Amino acid sequence: MDLQLENKIIIVSGGAKGIGEGIVKVLAREKAIPVIVGRNATDNQELINILASENLTAHHVVAELTEPEECRKVIDEVMTKFNRINGLVNNAGENDGTGLEHGSYETFMQSLHKNLVHYYLLAQYALPALKLSRGNIVNIGSKTAETGQGGTSGYAAANGGRNALTREWAVELLPYRIRVNAVIASEAYTPLYEKWINTFDDPQAKLKTITDKIPFEKRMTKTEEIANMVAFLLSDKSSHTTGQLIHVDGGYVHLDRAL
C-alpha cells in the first residue's frame, strides 16, 4: 500500500534502536524523510548508513531528551534544515525498574523525565509546525499502564501519562485537524528487552514462559509490525482516526492469556 508519505518530515524520538529503528525503516521505505532523535551520534549514523545502502534517506539530531532544552533544540534543528514538520513519533524511553518499595523521589522523577516529559515538550515545540502542515502525532506506549508489571512505578506512571496525553491532545488539537493516536506495545524483542532477558539464569526458558502467554502465534511482536501501524496512523489512510490507543500485541492485553 502506498501510504503517500513521500517527502514527509517525520521526527522519531529514540529512532536508532528497537521499536524506533523499526519505525524509521518503515517510514524510509515509504519514501518519507524520518529524522532520528537519539543521544548517540554513532548509533544514529549507523542506521542512516544502513538505509543509504538501500538508497533510502534519513537524517538525525543528537539530543539528550531528559534535558528539557534539548527538546527545543531538536525542533529548532529540524525546522532550520527542512522548514516543516509533518509528523512526530514520541517513542524514546526505558523500562528502568523504578519501583515503589525500592524507589525514591529522585529515581521516580528521573523516570518521568526519561519516559514522559519529553513527549510533552517535543509535541509543544513542534506544534506550530504541525498546525501549518496539519500533521499527526503518534505516541508509543506500553501495556504496563494497563496491566501493571511490578517494580516499575515510574515507567508504568509514564505510560499512563502517555495514554492520557494522547486523548487530551486529540481533543485540544481538533480545531487544527491534527490527529493524535497511540500504539501500545506489549512484548517486542528490542535490544533493551534482550538485555533484560539476559539477566535471568536461563534466558531462553524465561522467554518461552512469556511467549507462551501471547495468544496469537505464541510469539513476540516484531518491531516492523508496530512500525507498520505507526506509518498507517501518520498517513491520510487513517484520516478519521484520532484519540485511539491501538494495541499491536498479538492479543496480549485484551485476550484471555489462558488460551
C-alpha positions in Angstrom: 0.0 0.0 0.0 1.3 3.4 -0.9 0.7 5.5 2.2 1.6 8.7 0.4 4.2 9.7 2.9 6.8 10.7 0.3 8.9 13.6 1.4 7.0 14.0 4.7 9.4 15.1 7.5 8.7 12.8 10.5 10.6 13.1 13.8 11.1 9.8 15.6 12.5 10.0 19.1 14.6 7.1 20.2 14.8 6.2 16.5 18.1 4.5 16.3 17.3 1.2 18.1 14.4 -1.1 18.9 10.9 0.0 18.1 12.2 3.3 16.9 14.5 1.7 14.4 11.7 -0.3 13.0 9.6 2.8 12.6 12.4 4.7 10.9 13.0 1.8 8.4 9.3 1.5 7.5 8.9 5.3 7.1 12.1 5.5 4.9 10.7 2.6 2.7 7.5 4.6 2.3 9.7 7.4 1.0 9.2 9.7 4.0 12.1 11.5 5.5 12.5 10.3 9.0 14.6 12.3 11.5 16.1 10.1 14.1 16.5 11.7 17.5 18.9 9.9 19.8 21.7 10.6 22.3 24.3 8.6 20.5 25.5 10.0 17.1 27.2 6.7 16.2 24.0 4.7 16.6 22.1 7.3 14.7 24.5 7.3 11.8 24.7 3.6 11.7 21.0 3.3 10.9 21.3 6.1 8.3 24.1 4.2 6.6 22.0 1.0 6.5 19.2 2.9 4.9 21.6 4.6 2.5 22.7 1.2 1.3 19.1 0.7 0.2 19.1 4.1 -1.5 16.8 5.4 1.3 17.1 8.7 3.2 17.0 9.6 6.9 18.5 12.4 9.0 19.3 12.7 12.7 19.6 15.1 15.6 21.8 14.2 18.6 19.9 15.1 21.8 19.6 14.0 25.4 15.8 14.3 25.8 15.9 14.1 29.6 17.2 17.7 29.4 14.2 20.0 28.6 16.2 22.5 26.5 17.5 19.6 24.3 13.9 19.0 23.2 13.6 22.6 22.0 17.0 22.1 20.2 15.6 19.1 18.3 12.7 21.1 16.8 14.8 24.1 16.1 17.3 22.0 14.2 14.7 20.2 12.2 12.9 23.5 11.3 16.3 25.1 10.3 17.0 22.2 7.9 13.6 21.4 6.5 11.3 24.3 7.4 8.5 21.9 8.1 7.4 19.0 10.3 4.7 16.6 9.1 4.7 14.1 11.9 6.0 13.4 15.4 6.5 9.9 16.8 7.2 10.0 20.5 9.0 6.8 21.2 12.1 7.2 23.4 12.0 5.6 26.8 13.2 2.8 29.0 11.6 0.4 31.5 14.0 1.4 34.2 12.8 -0.6 37.2 11.9 2.4 39.4 9.6 0.7 41.9 7.6 1.8 44.9 9.3 -0.2 47.7 12.8 0.3 46.4 12.4 3.6 44.5 12.9 7.2 45.6 11.6 10.6 44.7 14.8 11.2 42.7 14.6 8.0 40.7 10.8 8.4 40.2 11.3 11.9 38.8 14.2 10.7 36.6 11.9 8.0 35.2 9.2 10.5 34.3 11.8 12.7 32.5 13.1 9.6 30.7 9.7 8.4 29.7 7.1 11.1 29.6 8.2 14.7 30.0 9.9 14.8 26.6 6.7 13.5 24.9 5.0 16.7 26.1 7.9 19.0 25.3 8.6 17.7 21.8 4.9 18.0 21.0 4.7 21.5 22.4 7.7 22.8 20.5 6.6 21.0 17.3 3.0 22.3 17.5 3.4 25.5 15.4 4.9 23.5 12.5 2.3 20.7 12.9 -0.5 23.3 12.8 0.8 24.6 9.5 1.2 21.1 7.9 -1.9 19.6 9.6 0.4 16.9 10.7 0.0 14.0 13.1 1.3 12.8 16.4 1.8 9.1 17.3 2.8 8.2 20.9 4.3 4.8 21.6 3.0 3.3 24.8 3.3 0.1 26.8 0.9 -2.4 28.3 2.4 -1.6 31.8 -0.1 1.3 32.1 -3.0 -1.2 31.9 -1.7 -4.5 33.2 0.9 -3.5 35.8 4.2 -5.3 36.0 5.6 -4.8 39.5 8.7 -2.9 40.4 8.3 -0.3 37.7 6.2 2.5 39.1 8.0 5.2 37.1 7.6 3.6 33.7 4.0 2.5 34.4 3.0 6.0 35.5 4.8 7.5 32.5 2.8 5.2 30.2 -0.4 6.0 31.9 0.5 9.6 31.2 1.2 8.8 27.5 -2.2 7.3 27.2 -3.9 10.3 28.8 -2.0 12.8 26.8 -2.9 11.0 23.6 -6.6 11.5 24.4 -6.1 15.0 25.8 -4.2 16.2 22.7 -6.6 14.6 20.4 -9.3 16.8 21.9 -7.2 20.0 22.2 -5.9 19.8 18.6 -9.3 19.1 16.9 -9.6 22.7 15.7 -6.2 22.3 13.9 -7.2 19.0 12.3 -4.2 17.4 13.9 -4.8 13.7 14.7 -3.2 12.1 17.8 -3.1 8.4 18.4 -1.0 5.9 20.4 0.3 2.5 19.5 0.6 0.2 22.6 3.3 -2.5 22.6 3.4 -5.4 24.9 6.2 -7.9 24.2 8.6 -6.8 21.4 12.1 -8.1 21.2 14.3 -5.0 21.3 17.9 -4.5 22.5 16.6 -3.3 25.8 14.3 -6.4 26.1 17.2 -8.7 25.2 19.3 -7.0 27.9 16.5 -7.7 30.5 16.0 -11.3 29.4 19.7 -12.0 29.7 19.6 -11.1 33.4 17.9 -14.5 34.1 19.8 -17.7 34.7 18.1 -19.4 31.7 17.1 -16.6 29.3 15.5 -18.9 26.7 13.4 -20.6 29.3 12.2 -17.3 30.6 11.4 -16.1 27.1 9.3 -19.1 26.5 7.2 -18.5 29.6 6.4 -15.1 28.1 5.7 -16.1 24.5 3.5 -19.0 25.7 1.2 -16.3 27.1 0.9 -14.3 23.8 -2.4 -15.6 22.3 -1.7 -15.0 18.6 1.0 -17.4 17.3 2.8 -17.6 20.7 5.5 -15.2 19.6 6.9 -11.8 20.3 5.6 -8.8 18.3 8.0 -7.7 15.5 9.1 -4.1 15.6 8.1 -3.9 12.0 4.6 -4.8 12.9 4.4 -1.9 15.3 6.1 0.3 12.7 3.5 -0.6 10.1 0.7 0.6 12.3 2.6 3.8 13.1 3.0 4.6 9.4 -0.7 3.9 8.8 -1.6 6.3 11.6 0.7 9.0 10.2 -0.9 8.7 6.8 -4.1 10.0 5.3 -5.3 6.4 5.0 -6.3 6.8 8.7 -7.9 10.2 8.1 -10.8 9.8 10.6 -8.9 8.1 13.4 -7.9 10.1 16.4 -7.6 9.7 20.1 -7.1 5.9 19.8 -4.9 3.6 21.8 -4.2 0.8 19.3 -2.7 -2.4 20.7 -0.3 -4.2 18.4 0.4 -7.1 20.7 -0.9 -10.4 19.4 -3.9 -10.1 21.8 -1.7 -10.0 24.9 -3.7 -7.3 26.8 -7.2 -8.0 25.8 -7.5 -11.7 25.1 -7.5 -14.3 27.8 -3.9 -15.4 28.1 -5.0 -18.8 29.4 -5.8 -19.6 25.8 
